[in-house]
Amino acid sequence: MEGWSEATEKATCRLPTQLTTPPDWLLSSQLKANPDRDAVGVVVEAKLEKGLGTVATVLVQKGTLKVGDAFIAGEASGKVRALLADDGKTRLDEAPPSTPIKVVGFSGVPAAGDVFIVADDEQLARELAENRQRLAREKSSESYQKGLMSNVADLIANGLAGRKTEKEMSVIIKADVQVRRREERSEELKATFFTR
């Protein structure tokens, strides 16, 4: 075989074992999250469930989430009323790092991808959520105002402001057969009347 050597044979023989065994840095204790801190995670999905209110699936990345913790996630805040396992039935008291968990107790529905952070108290979480909601409202109203002003500016630039403009509107009139026959007869009568 051309280009064959003992080194390449050894390299190809070691390749399957290298792919199946994880590297040392992956097994080190440096990659473990600290469970002894306030929880931080990401909202995976959120929905309204009958009897529970807003339920969000949260992936806890750092810390331990416990029942009773006040939290904020995007524009929603709340207090953890219950932690449900993946099956949706098993209730848990706490969720360690790298655990997907369903959280009950949101004031609103957070968006997927929102950062979930445990706050010191519920009042602080509520204030932060209200500030985020206010900023979102201002931003949306600001973009609406910008759009409105650009439309007005376009009208002024085109010289249409202050003048009446004609607009066309297509109208479909639905009528029964008898009305149509009457109209046809009246047209026929007019035609015969004016031609004589």
ABEGO torsion letter per residue (X at the ends): XBGBBAAAAAAAAAAAAAAABBBAAAABAAABBBAABBBBBBBABBBBBBGAEBBBBBBBABEBBBBGBBBBBEABBEBBABBBBAAGABBBABBBBGBBBBBBGBABBBBBGBBBBBBABAAAAAAAAAAAAAAAAAAAAAAAAAAAAAAAAAAAAAGABGBBBBBBBBBBBBBBAAAAAAAAAAAAAAAAAAAX
